Amino acid sequence: MTARHDREPSAVVVGGGLAGITAALRLAEAGRRVTLVETRPRLGGLAFSFRRGELTVDNGQHVFLRCCTAYRGLIDRLGAGRLVDVQPRLDVPVLSVSPDGRRTLGRLRRAGLPVPLHLAGSLASYPHLTPADRLRVVRAALALKGLDLDDPGLDRISFAEWLRSHGQTPATTAALWDLVGVATLNATAEQTSLALAAMVFKTGLLSDPGASDIGMAKVPLGDVHHDLALAELERAGVAVRLRTRVAEVKTAEQHCVRLEGGELLTADTVVLAGAQESAAALLPEGALEHPERLARLGHAPILNVHVVYDRRLLRQPFFAALGSPVQWVFDRTAHSGLDVPGAQYLALSQSAVQDEIDLPVAELRERYLPELERLLPAARGAEVLDFFVTRERTATFAPAPGTAALRPGPVTRVPGLLLAGSWTSTGWPATMEGAVRSGHAAADAALAGRRRPVDRSDGRWPR
């Protein structure tokens, strides 16, 4: 029998989302014999594409920021840098329509100045706030910049409570703090831990002038997160098993992963990189010191409304709406392969929509089409060629106060059994960036002691 220390070390990664892809690539590059197991027929987790007739549809509009160094590192590792686009400078059109039909378009954009002056000009002319409210926002932003993200007390109160204590009004919350926060945290300020909100605003808006520049894929997400990821995993020697479900994980000197159907995979390292429920279901008894905490980590949904019009209504890549059920609208025409001359495909990204996530499609149609006509007057004479919705009921963990204590780190009490996923303790909300960082953290923990540690505090791919 070959001695353990002479055998090629092996790993099984359970889950083919961004966390699992990252962990599998890192472990394979370090010389591990890796098998990645994914229940679905594709990689990418919740950031995926599917076909609807001739249309290629992303399940939701997934964007990233220039400060998302880990996700951007993964994109580079997959050779997909040419397939994404990052704004030269942050520029967000923000549209509101008054009850009498008066349209007001403002912009949140940055200048080429140091923080916090980079946003001063934009705020000074932002029409959705009064001059007094603009001053209130500046004061709160400076106070936010001074918060210590390592202070555990930040997780005990809501962002809304902190905003009120710093002079913020319902108008400033709606026109700025929730405009950004709902999209990035999938929760309103009332529902969000100050710790996570402070992290988002300090990192994205108050750290580096270009940190908040918005990036998006120029192709369907599946082209990157499945096609290129699968090719790179296989090139790295990872055995990828799609449409394969794990039934049980048994821990021993060498762990055993039992697949549905009875096949057994043995490994020195097992990374559970699926959703929080699936990971919890596979964790052996005693693997976490406080397993009940994971069960208390709630969810927040995301609804995406997809509309294909017979004509072009939107002349910019996206906009955000105020005073409307509509939150963010994106032009997905070029990405989808829409082959109807002159037609346009718009996708509405709706976060923190607990009250709408289960509404029938007909009711959502009645709710959103008139709103689009109100925001985009040209829609009033346009024909709707297609209308459909995609729903992610458990899109993210709920970032409520007290959440930090519920998110486990990558290391369990079982040697060689690790956790990854955007729901783990990354310091980030449930984003693509958080998912990739968690995959790095799990790989780092698995490889600890076998090589000289690498400083990866920025989340970049090690070189």
N, C-alpha and C positions, 0 to 999 in steps of 0.2 A: 504494500500500500504506500502511495506517495505521501510523504510528510506534509502537513498543512503548510509549513513555511516554504516548501518547494513548489507548491501548486499555484497556478495562475489565479490571483484573487478574482472573485466574481461578484456581480451585483445585479439585483433585479430592481428596476424602477417601475412602480405601479402608478400609471397615469401619464398620458401623453400630451398634457397641456404645456404651457411655456415653462412651468417649473420642472416638469419631468423631462422635457427636451433638454433644458439647461443642465440638469443633474446628470443625465445620461451621457451627454457630450463630454462634460468635464471628467466623469469617471472613466470613460473610454480613452480620453486623451492621456489620462494618468496610468494607463496600462491595465485597467480592469476589463474583464470579460463581462459585457453588459447585455442584459435583456430588458427591453422596455415593453410593458404590457399595457394595452389600452382597450377599453371596452368598446369604444366607438369605432366606426370604420375609417376614421381619420384622426390626424393629430391636430393640435391647436387649442384644445380645451374649449372655452367659451368664446374664443376669438377665431371664428371659422366662417367658411363660405358654403353655400349650397346652390343648387340649380332650381330655378322655377321656370319651366319652359325653356326659352332661349335666354333668360335673364340669369346672371350670376349675382347672388345676393350675399352680402355679409350679414351675419345674424344681428349685428349692431354696429354702430359707428364707433370704432376704437381709435382714439387718438393718443398721442404721447407728447411730451414736452422735451425741449432740448436738455433739460436737467435729468431726464430719464437715461442715465448713462448705462445702466445694466441692460435695459431693453435695447438701446441703440448698439451696445456691444454684441448682443445676440444677433441683431440684424446684420451687423458686419460679419460675424462668424458664419452666418448662413449665406454670405455673399449677396445679400439683398439690399445693399446700400443704394443702388440705383433705382430700386423699386419703391422707395419712400421719399417724401418731400417734407422739408422743414421750412417754415416761414423765415425769410431773412430777418424780419422783426415781428414781434407779436402784433397782430391786428385783428380785432374781433368786432365786426359790425353788430350793433345792438339796436333792435327795432322795437318800437312801441306804437300802438294805435289807440288814440283816445276814443271815448264813446261816440263823439261826433265825426269820427273818421279821419282825424288829423294824424298823419304819420310823422314820427320823430325818429330819425336815425342818428345814433351816436356811435362812437368807436372807442374801444379800449385798446390803445396801442402804445408802444414804447418808443422812446427816442434813443439816440446813441449816447446817452449820458450815464454816469454812475448811479447806482442805487442810493436813495430812492428817487432821485431826480428823473430817472428814465420814464416814470409814469406821471410826473407832475403836469406836463403839458396836456396830456390826455384827460386827466381828472379835471383840470381847470376849465376845459371846454365840454365836459361830459353833460349832455343836455338832460339826462334822466335824473339828475340831482340838482338841488338848489345850491347856490354858493355856500350857504351855511352848512348844508349836508356834506358838501365836498370837503370843507374844513374838518368836519367831524371824522370823515373817512381818513384823512391824512393823519390826524391825531391817533386814531385807533391803529393805523398801519405802523406808525412809529412805536407804539406800545407793543404791538404784536412782534415786531422785529426784536424787541428787547427780551422776549420770553426765553426761558431756558428749556429747550426740548427735553432735557434729561430730568426735569422736575416731575416726579410722579404725581404731584398734586394737580397737574394740568388734566389728567385723565378723570378726575373726580367731578368735574363740572362740565356743563354743556357750552358749546361755542356761543349760543345765543345769550346765555347768562353773562358770559364775559363781555360780549358786544354791548349789552345793555348797560353794564357797569362802566363802559367806556364811551357812553354817550351816543351809541348808535340807535337810529330810529328804524321803524318798519320800512321806511323808504330806502335808507342806505343798505339795509339787509337785503331787500328784494333786488335793488338795482346793482349791487356789487357782490356782497358777501355770499348770498345764496346763488347768484348767477354763476359764480365760479365754483362755490362749494358743492352745490347739488350735482353738478356735472362730474366733479372729481371724487367726491366722497359718497355719492349716491344717497344723500341724506340732507335734510335741511339743517340749519344752524341749531334749531331746537333739538334735533335728533342726534347731534354730533358731539363727540368728545372734543374738548378744547385741545387736547394733545394732538389729535390727528389733524384738526383744522389748522392749528398753528404750524404743524409740519408742512402741510400743503402750501399755505400762504408764504411761510418763511422761505421754503425751498424754491417754490415756483415763481414768486413775485418779488421777494425781498433778499435774495442771495446774490444773484448775478444778473446783470441787465438782460442777457439773452436766455435766462433759464426758462422763461415762460413761452418762448416761441413754440408754436404748435406744429406738430408733425403728423402726417397721415400717410398711409399706404397709397400708392398710385395704381395698385392692382388689387384684385380680390385678396382678402386675407389668406384664403386657402393656398394661394400661389406661394406665399411666404411661409406660413405656419404649418402647412402640410407638405406641399411639394418640395420646397427647398429643404425644409427640416428633415423630411424623410431621406432625401438624397444625402445630406450631410451626416445623419446618424448612420446610415448604411456604409458610407465612405469611412466613417470612424470605426467601423466594425461592430456597431450595435445591432443586435438581433431584435427587430421590431415586430411585435405580435399584435396586430389590430384585430378587432372583433373578438377579443379574448378577455374573459372576466376572471378575476381572482376571487376564489371562494374563501380562502383561509391563509393566514400566516402563522406558522409555528416557529418558535424561536428555540435555538439550541446553539451549540458551538458553531454549526453551520445552519443558517436559517433555511426553512422549507416553505415555499410558496405553492399552495395547491390551487390549480386552476379548475374552473368548472369543467366537468368531464373526467377529473381525476388525475390529470398530468401533474407531476411534481417538478418544481424548479428549486434547486439548492443554490444558496449564495452566502457569501460572507457578509454582504451588505444588502439591506432592503430599504429602499426609499419609498415611502407612501406619499405620492405626489398628486393624489386626486382631490376631490372636493372634501370638505371637512366631515360630512356624514360618512362618506365611503371610507375615509381614513379611520374614523372613529370605529366603524364596524369591523375593521380588520386589526385594530390594535389588540394585542394580547393583554390579558388581565395583568395589571401592575406596571404596564409600560409607561403610563403617565402618573405622576404623583397625585394630581387632582383631575381625574378623567371627567368628573361632573362639570368642570368649567367649560370644557369643549362643547358639551351639550347645551350650555347656556349662551353660546355665541350665535346670535340670531342672524337673519338674512334680510336683505333689501332687494327688491325687484327692479328690473329695467324693462321697459316696453319700447319697441321700435315700430313705428308706423311707416309703411312704404307706399308711396303714391307715384304712379306713372301718368303724366299728363301728355296730351297730344301736341303740346307746344312748350317752348322755353319760357319759364317764368322767373328764374333766378339767374342773375348775371355774375354772381360771385360764388366761391366754393362753399360758403356756409354763412349763417348768421344765427344770433341768439335773439330770443323774443322776451319782452317784458309785458306783464299785465295780460297774459294769455296762457291757456293750457299748454300751448306749444312752447317747448324749451329751446331746442337747437334743431336747425334744419340744414341738411347737407345735400349738395348736388352729387349724386352717385352715378350719373349718366355714363361718363367715360369709363368708370370702373366695372360697369355691369355688362358691357357688350350689348346694350340696347340697340336694336337694329330697326328702329322706326324713325324715318327722316323727320327732323325737327322736334321729336319728342324729348321729354326730360323726366328723369327719375329722381325724386326727392325722398330722402329718408329723414324721419323725425326721431331724434333720440330723446327719450323721456325717462328720467331717473327718479327714484324715490316715489314711485306711483303705486303705492300700496292699494289705493282706492280704485285704481283702474286696471290693474294687471289681469283681472279675470273677466272684464267686461266683454260681451259678445262683439264680434267684428262689426256688425251692423251698427251697434251703439257707438263704437269708436269712430266709425265713418261719419256718423251724424255729428259727432263732437268735433272732429278735427278738420274735415273738409271746409266747413264754414269759417273756421279760424284761419285756415290757409288763404281763403278768399279775402278775409279781413286784412291779413298781413301782406298778401301779394295780390293786389287788385286784378292783375292780368288773369288770375285763376278763375275769375267769375265767368269768363266766356270760354274756358278751356274744357275739353272733354277728359274725363278720368278714364284712362285705358286699363288701369289695374290698381287695386287697393288691397293690401294685405298687411298683417301684423306678425311680428315675431316677439315671443315673450321669454324672458329669463326670470322665472319666479324666485330663484335663489342665485341671482347674478353675483352678489357680493355679500360679505358679512356686514352686519349692521354696525356702524362705527359709533355706537352709543357710549356715553360716559361709563367708565368701568370696563371697557373692552380690553384694555391692555393686559389686565390680569388673566383674561380668558384665552389669550392667544399663546399657544405653546411655541417654544423654540424648536430648532431642528433636531436636537438630541433628546432621545427618550431614555428611560431607565434600563432599556435593553441594549447592550452593546451591539453596534452594527445595524440597529433599527432606527431609521431617521424619518423626519417629516419635512415636507415641502408643500408649498401652496401659498397663494396670496393671503390666506387666512392665518398663516403662522406669524410669529413675532418678527416682522421685518422693520417695524417703525413706519412703514408706508401703509396707506389705505389699500383696498383691494383693487389693484391696477395691474396692468401688464408689467410695469416696472417692479412692483412688489412680488409678483410671481417669479420673475427671473431672478431677483435677489434671493428669494427663498431657495431656488434651485442651486445657486452658488453656495449658500450657507450650508445646505445639506451635503454638497460635494466637499466643501472645505472640512466639515466635521468628519466625513468618512475618510478623508485623506490625511487628517491630522496625525502628525508623528511620523509619516512616511517620507516627508520632504520638508525643506525649509519653508516656514510660513510665508505667504505672500500677502502684502498689504493690499487689500481689496475694499477699502472703506468706501470707495466711490462706485462699487458694483461693476467695474469694468472687467471684461474677459481677461484672464491672466495671459501674459505673453512670455 
